[in-house]
């Protein structure tokens, strides 16, 4: 079986969700990722193994938060995505 490969689009969706929320539940992350469960679990494992996110218990509920390296990685990723997206037309006011 080949090595796990990440998708810029999936990671971008997760990054944007973490920007909007300081923490996410596993179900929230799954919905944002738009992946099948088995594929999502690979991303969750990859993010944790690379110390980009960590799990915590908050009020008896498991949540996931970005680590410092996770914030840095997602910021670089979003900057990259912003650079490669087609130029958007400015809105006429």
C-alpha positions in Angstrom: 0.0 0.0 0.0 1.3 3.5 -0.9 2.1 6.3 1.4 -0.7 8.6 2.5 -0.8 11.8 0.4 -2.6 14.9 1.5 -4.8 17.2 -0.6 -4.3 20.9 -0.5 -8.1 21.4 -0.9 -8.9 19.2 2.1 -6.2 20.8 4.3 -7.4 24.3 3.2 -11.0 23.5 4.3 -9.7 22.3 7.7 -7.5 25.4 8.0 -10.3 27.8 7.3 -12.5 26.0 9.9 -9.8 26.3 12.5 -9.5 30.0 11.7 -13.2 30.4 12.4 -13.1 28.2 15.5 -10.3 27.9 18.1 -11.2 24.2 18.5 -13.2 21.6 16.6 -14.9 18.3 17.5 -14.0 15.3 15.4 -17.4 15.3 13.8 -17.0 19.0 12.8 -13.7 18.3 11.3 -15.1 15.3 9.4 -18.0 17.4 8.0 -15.6 20.2 6.9 -13.2 17.8 5.2 -16.0 16.4 3.0 -14.3 13.0 3.0 -15.5 9.5 3.7 -14.9 8.5 7.3 -12.1 6.1 6.5 -10.2 8.8 4.5 -10.9 11.5 7.1 -9.4 9.2 9.8 -6.1 9.1 7.8 -6.0 12.9 7.8 -6.8 13.1 11.5 -4.0 10.6 12.2 -1.6 12.4 9.9 -2.3 15.8 11.6 -1.7 14.3 15.0 1.4 12.3 14.1 3.0 15.5 12.6 2.0 17.5 15.7 -0.2 19.9 13.8 -3.2 19.3 16.1 -3.6 17.9 19.5 -6.7 16.5 21.3 -7.9 17.9 24.6 -10.8 17.2 26.9 -13.1 20.2 27.5 -16.1 19.7 29.7 -16.0 15.9 29.1 -15.9 16.4 25.3 -12.8 15.6 23.1 -11.8 18.6 21.0 -8.9 19.2 18.7 -6.8 22.4 18.7 -4.0 23.6 16.5 -0.5 23.4 17.9 2.0 26.2 17.1 3.4 24.2 14.2 -0.1 23.5 13.0 -0.9 27.2 13.0 2.3 27.9 11.0 1.6 25.1 8.5 -2.0 26.2 7.9 -0.9 29.9 7.5 1.7 28.9 4.9 -0.8 26.6 3.2 -3.5 29.3 3.0 -1.0 31.9 1.7 0.1 29.4 -1.0 -3.6 28.7 -2.0 -4.2 32.5 -2.1 -1.3 32.9 -4.5 -2.4 30.2 -6.9 -6.1 30.9 -7.0 -7.3 32.8 -10.1 -7.5 36.5 -9.6 -11.0 37.4 -8.4 -12.8 40.4 -10.0 -13.2 43.2 -7.5 -16.8 43.9 -6.5 -18.3 47.1 -7.9 -19.7 49.2 -5.1 
